[in-house]
């Protein structure tokens, strides 16, 4: 990696300000529903503690729009982090100011401090220089480990880099290395599994990945726009009318480049998207006029699985059906379960729904890398350089 990492700086007896992404889903009562992003920070935090640094963590949570919102305080995150680390984490009530400075001065080396939600200050999302300066005055070194926020410009991931030596944390490093390899030097055959609701969200990803993948397996809602572009009647299945011509173009480009695009051969069709709707498997030519394709069918699952088994590199984004309903989750589940059993392959998954799916089915640990990024993951695969990664210092 051409960016400086944690091991390129001496953190001993230093105050280290770490931008993490603890923007976790919360229940209406403020309980953490998924601690995946918190767990992902443990290696960086432990390394800093073992090397006798004062660890000062900062993150945003939700969208408080520049003012303090009780529900979006970082207290439940601090509690969860304390549990995971097995030490008390000192949660502060602001992220800048005198009280914060005092608390940091009084902390011991090896302690972990969590600042209050950055977005309680408007300066965060506005990348305000004064706010960035105040944040950076708290530390000697800045570590960016918030890959999931790296596509956004903020004071805590861009502004601060003007004032402090800036390096990548272990999570950021891993994300950059794994995702860069997909774009520059993947082992072939390389298969991209794409699902989810909309083609329009994934056009740039498809166009960029087309330079490295050998084949796309497309399922989920987005497959129906492609099927329409190929002339099929798709009943009431999700279709983006204004993306049909783009889908057609993608199919043509793929043909020219020798990239295969495999679409569903059969689907589970239901009269409505409802758990107990009377769904049935139909071939793609036979979707009823009033039917909605809610999952890939067994023929498609078999075809996809064979191609996945034959691949050396696999990247996955987007569920292959309306997986929120148990009855329509079979296709997504089968692919997830297969990925969990494969050996000697590079398997990378990303996007909020996809990562959640892998965890739900308990196979996230078995695959090479589950990205913490949603938007950042897609932007990276589109081939864009992410502003917060750019802002980290280059290696000498
Ligand atoms: P995305 O955020 O684009 O990855 O889309 C995820 C959403 O796509 C999930 O909420 C799924 O319910 C939805 N989805 C997947 N397959 C279908 C489908 N066949 N019809 C409608 N929505 C779908």
Boltz pocket constraint, residues with backbone or C-beta under 6 A from the ligand:
constraints:
  - pocket:
      binder: B
      contacts: [[A, 195], [A, 196], [A, 197], [A, 198], [A, 201], [A, 219], [A, 220], [A, 221], [A, 222], [A, 238], [A, 293], [A, 294], [A, 295], [A, 317], [A, 318], [A, 319], [A, 320], [A, 321], [A, 322], [A, 323], [A, 324], [A, 351], [A, 353]]
      max_distance: 6.0
